[in-house]
Amino acid sequence: MAWGDGLQLAAIVLLCGVGACLIVVGAYGSGGLMLAASAFWFWRLYRTAE
């Protein structure tokens, strides 16, 4: 794994954390959007790493 992939993975984890916090406080739209974006980004990163 290159350092750029590790950096992207850290950003994805951060995005998931922020999305989860937003869902906990009741901002379902923004939280769900962030979780969906992070899932898509992780899928793209995983697909290109193969």
Biopython code that builds the backbone (N, CA, C, O; Angstrom):
import numpy as np
from Bio.PDB.StructureBuilder import StructureBuilder

atoms = [
    (1, "MET", "N", (0.854, -1.178, 0.000)),
    (1, "MET", "CA", (0.000, 0.000, 0.000)),
    (1, "MET", "C", (0.899, 1.240, 0.000)),
    (1, "MET", "O", (1.797, 1.362, 0.833)),
    (2, "ALA", "N", (0.659, 2.124, -0.907)),
    (2, "ALA", "CA", (1.421, 3.363, -0.990)),
    (2, "ALA", "C", (0.960, 4.338, 0.094)),
    (2, "ALA", "O", (-0.119, 4.177, 0.663)),
    (3, "TRP", "N", (1.779, 5.340, 0.372)),
    (3, "TRP", "CA", (1.407, 6.280, 1.427)),
    (3, "TRP", "C", (0.169, 7.083, 1.034)),
    (3, "TRP", "O", (-0.585, 7.520, 1.903)),
    (4, "GLY", "N", (-0.046, 7.278, -0.254)),
    (4, "GLY", "CA", (-1.239, 7.983, -0.707)),
    (4, "GLY", "C", (-2.502, 7.197, -0.416)),
    (4, "GLY", "O", (-3.541, 7.773, -0.092)),
    (5, "ASP", "N", (-2.410, 5.860, -0.534)),
    (5, "ASP", "CA", (-3.562, 5.022, -0.202)),
    (5, "ASP", "C", (-3.859, 5.075, 1.289)),
    (5, "ASP", "O", (-5.020, 5.107, 1.696)),
    (6, "GLY", "N", (-2.808, 5.084, 2.100)),
    (6, "GLY", "CA", (-2.997, 5.189, 3.545)),
    (6, "GLY", "C", (-3.621, 6.512, 3.931)),
    (6, "GLY", "O", (-4.459, 6.574, 4.831)),
    (7, "LEU", "N", (-3.214, 7.568, 3.251)),
    (7, "LEU", "CA", (-3.781, 8.889, 3.510)),
    (7, "LEU", "C", (-5.257, 8.926, 3.119)),
    (7, "LEU", "O", (-6.080, 9.495, 3.836)),
    (8, "GLN", "N", (-5.582, 8.324, 1.991)),
    (8, "GLN", "CA", (-6.980, 8.263, 1.571)),
    (8, "GLN", "C", (-7.812, 7.439, 2.547)),
    (8, "GLN", "O", (-8.949, 7.796, 2.855)),
    (9, "LEU", "N", (-7.244, 6.334, 3.035)),
    (9, "LEU", "CA", (-7.955, 5.504, 3.995)),
    (9, "LEU", "C", (-8.207, 6.270, 5.291)),
    (9, "LEU", "O", (-9.275, 6.134, 5.887)),
    (10, "ALA", "N", (-7.237, 7.073, 5.734)),
    (10, "ALA", "CA", (-7.430, 7.896, 6.931)),
    (10, "ALA", "C", (-8.541, 8.927, 6.705)),
    (10, "ALA", "O", (-9.338, 9.188, 7.605)),
    (11, "ALA", "N", (-8.591, 9.502, 5.521)),
    (11, "ALA", "CA", (-9.654, 10.470, 5.214)),
    (11, "ALA", "C", (-11.018, 9.792, 5.170)),
    (11, "ALA", "O", (-12.019, 10.382, 5.577)),
    (12, "ILE", "N", (-11.062, 8.559, 4.678)),
    (12, "ILE", "CA", (-12.326, 7.817, 4.637)),
    (12, "ILE", "C", (-12.809, 7.520, 6.043)),
    (12, "ILE", "O", (-13.996, 7.662, 6.336)),
    (13, "VAL", "N", (-11.891, 7.106, 6.926)),
    (13, "VAL", "CA", (-12.260, 6.830, 8.314)),
    (13, "VAL", "C", (-12.756, 8.100, 8.994)),
    (13, "VAL", "O", (-13.731, 8.061, 9.745)),
    (14, "LEU", "N", (-12.097, 9.220, 8.739)),
    (14, "LEU", "CA", (-12.537, 10.503, 9.298)),
    (14, "LEU", "C", (-13.924, 10.874, 8.784)),
    (14, "LEU", "O", (-14.766, 11.342, 9.550)),
    (15, "LEU", "N", (-14.159, 10.671, 7.510)),
    (15, "LEU", "CA", (-15.455, 10.972, 6.915)),
    (15, "LEU", "C", (-16.553, 10.088, 7.513)),
    (15, "LEU", "O", (-17.669, 10.552, 7.748)),
    (16, "CYS", "N", (-16.234, 8.820, 7.756)),
    (16, "CYS", "CA", (-17.192, 7.920, 8.408)),
    (16, "CYS", "C", (-17.506, 8.384, 9.821)),
    (16, "CYS", "O", (-18.661, 8.351, 10.247)),
    (17, "GLY", "N", (-16.489, 8.815, 10.545)),
    (17, "GLY", "CA", (-16.697, 9.301, 11.904)),
    (17, "GLY", "C", (-17.580, 10.532, 11.949)),
    (17, "GLY", "O", (-18.484, 10.623, 12.780)),
    (18, "VAL", "N", (-17.325, 11.471, 11.067)),
    (18, "VAL", "CA", (-18.146, 12.685, 11.011)),
    (18, "VAL", "C", (-19.570, 12.338, 10.600)),
    (18, "VAL", "O", (-20.524, 12.881, 11.158)),
    (19, "GLY", "N", (-19.724, 11.446, 9.638)),
    (19, "GLY", "CA", (-21.064, 11.030, 9.215)),
    (19, "GLY", "C", (-21.832, 10.351, 10.331)),
    (19, "GLY", "O", (-23.027, 10.593, 10.505)),
    (20, "ALA", "N", (-21.149, 9.495, 11.092)),
    (20, "ALA", "CA", (-21.802, 8.821, 12.220)),
    (20, "ALA", "C", (-22.200, 9.819, 13.302)),
    (20, "ALA", "O", (-23.283, 9.713, 13.878)),
    (21, "CYS", "N", (-21.330, 10.787, 13.579)),
    (21, "CYS", "CA", (-21.669, 11.818, 14.570)),
    (21, "CYS", "C", (-22.882, 12.631, 14.124)),
    (21, "CYS", "O", (-23.744, 12.956, 14.941)),
    (22, "LEU", "N", (-22.952, 12.956, 12.850)),
    (22, "LEU", "CA", (-24.101, 13.717, 12.354)),
    (22, "LEU", "C", (-25.389, 12.914, 12.472)),
    (22, "LEU", "O", (-26.439, 13.472, 12.789)),
    (23, "ILE", "N", (-25.319, 11.616, 12.223)),
    (23, "ILE", "CA", (-26.518, 10.791, 12.362)),
    (23, "ILE", "C", (-26.951, 10.718, 13.822)),
    (23, "ILE", "O", (-28.146, 10.738, 14.114)),
    (24, "VAL", "N", (-25.985, 10.633, 14.745)),
    (24, "VAL", "CA", (-26.304, 10.556, 16.167)),
    (24, "VAL", "C", (-27.029, 11.823, 16.633)),
    (24, "VAL", "O", (-27.960, 11.741, 17.434)),
    (25, "VAL", "N", (-26.612, 12.989, 16.138)),
    (25, "VAL", "CA", (-27.252, 14.227, 16.581)),
    (25, "VAL", "C", (-28.519, 14.543, 15.800)),
    (25, "VAL", "O", (-29.181, 15.539, 16.090)),
    (26, "GLY", "N", (-28.867, 13.733, 14.834)),
    (26, "GLY", "CA", (-30.142, 13.895, 14.155)),
    (26, "GLY", "C", (-30.075, 14.496, 12.765)),
    (26, "GLY", "O", (-31.115, 14.722, 12.145)),
    (27, "ALA", "N", (-28.878, 14.762, 12.261)),
    (27, "ALA", "CA", (-28.748, 15.296, 10.905)),
    (27, "ALA", "C", (-28.631, 14.114, 9.944)),
    (27, "ALA", "O", (-27.549, 13.802, 9.447)),
    (28, "TYR", "N", (-29.764, 13.467, 9.695)),
    (28, "TYR", "CA", (-29.764, 12.215, 8.939)),
    (28, "TYR", "C", (-29.366, 12.407, 7.475)),
    (28, "TYR", "O", (-28.680, 11.558, 6.906)),
    (29, "GLY", "N", (-29.777, 13.481, 6.880)),
    (29, "GLY", "CA", (-29.457, 13.710, 5.467)),
    (29, "GLY", "C", (-27.967, 13.901, 5.238)),
    (29, "GLY", "O", (-27.371, 13.231, 4.396)),
    (30, "SER", "N", (-27.370, 14.814, 5.989)),
    (30, "SER", "CA", (-25.939, 15.079, 5.835)),
    (30, "SER", "C", (-25.107, 13.881, 6.281)),
    (30, "SER", "O", (-24.121, 13.536, 5.631)),
    (31, "GLY", "N", (-25.496, 13.249, 7.378)),
    (31, "GLY", "CA", (-24.766, 12.079, 7.856)),
    (31, "GLY", "C", (-24.846, 10.921, 6.883)),
    (31, "GLY", "O", (-23.844, 10.261, 6.608)),
    (32, "GLY", "N", (-26.026, 10.678, 6.368)),
    (32, "GLY", "CA", (-26.187, 9.602, 5.392)),
    (32, "GLY", "C", (-25.421, 9.877, 4.115)),
    (32, "GLY", "O", (-24.858, 8.965, 3.510)),
    (33, "LEU", "N", (-25.402, 11.132, 3.708)),
    (33, "LEU", "CA", (-24.651, 11.502, 2.508)),
    (33, "LEU", "C", (-23.156, 11.289, 2.715)),
    (33, "LEU", "O", (-22.474, 10.793, 1.818)),
    (34, "MET", "N", (-22.642, 11.653, 3.877)),
    (34, "MET", "CA", (-21.222, 11.448, 4.154)),
    (34, "MET", "C", (-20.882, 9.968, 4.230)),
    (34, "MET", "O", (-19.839, 9.544, 3.731)),
    (35, "LEU", "N", (-21.753, 9.178, 4.851)),
    (35, "LEU", "CA", (-21.492, 7.738, 4.921)),
    (35, "LEU", "C", (-21.547, 7.095, 3.538)),
    (35, "LEU", "O", (-20.742, 6.219, 3.222)),
    (36, "ALA", "N", (-22.490, 7.529, 2.726)),
    (36, "ALA", "CA", (-22.579, 6.999, 1.367)),
    (36, "ALA", "C", (-21.355, 7.406, 0.541)),
    (36, "ALA", "O", (-20.826, 6.599, -0.223)),
    (37, "ALA", "N", (-20.913, 8.638, 0.691)),
    (37, "ALA", "CA", (-19.729, 9.103, -0.043)),
    (37, "ALA", "C", (-18.483, 8.347, 0.397)),
    (37, "ALA", "O", (-17.647, 7.987, -0.432)),
    (38, "SER", "N", (-18.356, 8.103, 1.701)),
    (38, "SER", "CA", (-17.185, 7.369, 2.176)),
    (38, "SER", "C", (-17.226, 5.912, 1.724)),
    (38, "SER", "O", (-16.184, 5.336, 1.410)),
    (39, "ALA", "N", (-18.404, 5.315, 1.687)),
    (39, "ALA", "CA", (-18.513, 3.933, 1.203)),
    (39, "ALA", "C", (-18.134, 3.856, -0.277)),
    (39, "ALA", "O", (-17.437, 2.931, -0.697)),
    (40, "PHE", "N", (-18.593, 4.825, -1.058)),
    (40, "PHE", "CA", (-18.249, 4.851, -2.488)),
    (40, "PHE", "C", (-16.754, 5.071, -2.689)),
    (40, "PHE", "O", (-16.133, 4.426, -3.534)),
    (41, "TRP", "N", (-16.179, 5.985, -1.907)),
    (41, "TRP", "CA", (-14.757, 6.283, -2.012)),
    (41, "TRP", "C", (-13.927, 5.057, -1.622)),
    (41, "TRP", "O", (-12.930, 4.746, -2.275)),
    (42, "PHE", "N", (-14.345, 4.353, -0.545)),
    (42, "PHE", "CA", (-13.639, 3.146, -0.140)),
    (42, "PHE", "C", (-13.733, 2.071, -1.209)),
    (42, "PHE", "O", (-12.757, 1.368, -1.469)),
    (43, "TRP", "N", (-14.894, 1.937, -1.828)),
    (43, "TRP", "CA", (-15.068, 0.941, -2.888)),
    (43, "TRP", "C", (-14.149, 1.252, -4.060)),
    (43, "TRP", "O", (-13.519, 0.351, -4.614)),
    (44, "ARG", "N", (-14.071, 2.526, -4.442)),
    (44, "ARG", "CA", (-13.188, 2.916, -5.546)),
    (44, "ARG", "C", (-11.727, 2.663, -5.197)),
    (44, "ARG", "O", (-10.960, 2.194, -6.037)),
    (45, "LEU", "N", (-11.336, 2.973, -3.955)),
    (45, "LEU", "CA", (-9.960, 2.751, -3.529)),
    (45, "LEU", "C", (-9.647, 1.266, -3.498)),
    (45, "LEU", "O", (-8.570, 0.856, -3.930)),
    (46, "TYR", "N", (-10.554, 0.462, -3.003)),
    (46, "TYR", "CA", (-10.333, -0.980, -2.928)),
    (46, "TYR", "C", (-10.270, -1.592, -4.328)),
    (46, "TYR", "O", (-9.469, -2.490, -4.587)),
    (47, "ARG", "N", (-11.112, -1.103, -5.215)),
    (47, "ARG", "CA", (-11.160, -1.653, -6.578)),
    (47, "ARG", "C", (-9.884, -1.349, -7.334)),
    (47, "ARG", "O", (-9.414, -2.188, -8.102)),
    (48, "THR", "N", (-9.311, -0.175, -7.138)),
    (48, "THR", "CA", (-8.078, 0.180, -7.850)),
    (48, "THR", "C", (-6.861, -0.480, -7.215)),
    (48, "THR", "O", (-5.816, -0.572, -7.861)),
    (49, "ALA", "N", (-6.962, -0.944, -5.967)),
    (49, "ALA", "CA", (-5.816, -1.569, -5.285)),
    (49, "ALA", "C", (-5.621, -3.007, -5.708)),
    (49, "ALA", "O", (-4.572, -3.585, -5.427)),
    (50, "GLU", "N", (-6.589, -3.602, -6.372)),
    (50, "GLU", "CA", (-6.477, -5.013, -6.765)),
    (50, "GLU", "C", (-5.480, -5.237, -7.865)),
    (50, "GLU", "O", (-5.282, -6.373, -8.296)),
]
sb = StructureBuilder()
sb.init_structure("model")
sb.init_model(0)
sb.init_chain("A")
sb.init_seg("    ")
for serial, (resi, resn, name, xyz) in enumerate(atoms, 1):
    if name == "N":
        sb.init_residue(resn, " ", resi, " ")
    sb.init_atom(name, np.array(xyz, "f"), 0.0, 1.0, " ", f" {name:<3s}", serial, name[0])
structure = sb.get_structure()
